[in-house]
Amino acid sequence: MLSIAIVVFIILFPILIPATVEAVGAINDAHRRRRRRIANYVS
């Protein structure tokens, strides 16, 4: 059972890391864009 979990982990890890990085980058980009829009609206 443990060996199956390790194999699945090794297979999924390289797939999950870029997806996570991309998701975090997209979220940060959205926050930055929203903040800029608010700043433009205020000034």
QUIFEN-V824605 format. One line per field, one symbol per residue. phi: phi as a letter, one per 20 degrees, with the letter a starting at -180 (. if undefined). psi: psi as a letter, one per 20 degrees, with the letter a starting at -180 (. if undefined). burial: I if it has 24 or more other C-alpha atoms within 12 Angstrom, else O. A space follows every 50 residues. Layout:
phi = ???
psi = ???
burial = ???
This chain:
phi = .ffffffffffegfeffffffffffffffffffffffffffff
psi = ghhgggggghghghhhghggggggggggggggggghggghhg.
burial = OOOOOOOOOOOOOOOOOOOOOOOOOOOOOOOOOOOOOOOOOOO
